[in-house]
Amino acid sequence: MTRGSVTKLVTSFGSKWGRIQPNGDSREIFFNVGALNSDADFSSLSLGQIVDFEEHSDQVNGSHAESVVPAGTAEAVGDQVAGES
């Protein structure tokens, strides 16, 4: 998983999306409410909050984040530990 900080949150006209800047990178990665891990709540995110995510890319959506979870949560820590073994 990649770690970064939330740089933009949009909740207007029924849409919920944002951008994450990966640590040490100037790019911003798009994510929407569907990219949040099951226990994460979009309304609980805040600007500058540190999150863990998986970056994916495809021809339709370009680069985007999936499996977004606040850093330090049990799910994020468990995924990192599982990935290290």
URSUL-V925438 format. One record per residue. N is the residue number from 1. RES is the residue in one letter. PHI is phi in radians with two decimals (NA if undefined). Layout:
N|RES|PHI, N|RES|PHI
This chain:
1|M|NA, 2|T|-1.82, 3|R|-1.92, 4|G|-2.84, 5|S|-2.14, 6|V|-1.26, 7|T|-1.93, 8|K|-2.69, 9|L|-2.33, 10|V|-2.19, 11|T|-2.37, 12|S|-2.24, 13|F|0.94, 14|G|1.40, 15|S|-1.74, 16|K|-2.37, 17|W|-2.69, 18|G|-2.86, 19|R|-2.35, 20|I|-2.14, 21|Q|-1.78, 22|P|-1.07, 23|N|-0.98, 24|G|1.28, 25|D|-2.39, 26|S|-1.60, 27|R|-1.24, 28|E|-2.12, 29|I|-1.85, 30|F|-1.29, 31|F|-2.56, 32|N|-2.17, 33|V|-1.00, 34|G|-1.20, 35|A|-1.47, 36|L|-1.27, 37|N|-1.11, 38|S|-0.92, 39|D|-1.53, 40|A|-1.46, 41|D|-2.08, 42|F|-0.96, 43|S|-1.18, 44|S|-1.53, 45|L|-1.33, 46|S|-2.44, 47|L|-1.05, 48|G|1.52, 49|Q|-1.16, 50|I|-1.47, 51|V|-2.31, 52|D|-1.88, 53|F|-2.76, 54|E|-1.92, 55|E|-1.62, 56|H|-2.23, 57|S|-2.49, 58|D|-2.56, 59|Q|-1.22, 60|V|-1.41, 61|N|-1.77, 62|G|1.21, 63|S|-1.41, 64|H|-2.66, 65|A|-1.71, 66|E|-2.36, 67|S|0.92, 68|V|-1.33, 69|V|-2.43, 70|P|-1.02, 71|A|-1.11, 72|G|1.56, 73|T|-1.33, 74|A|-1.01, 75|E|-1.13, 76|A|-1.13, 77|V|-1.14, 78|G|-1.08, 79|D|-1.12, 80|Q|-1.19, 81|V|-1.12, 82|A|-1.10, 83|G|-1.28, 84|E|-1.45, 85|S|-1.43
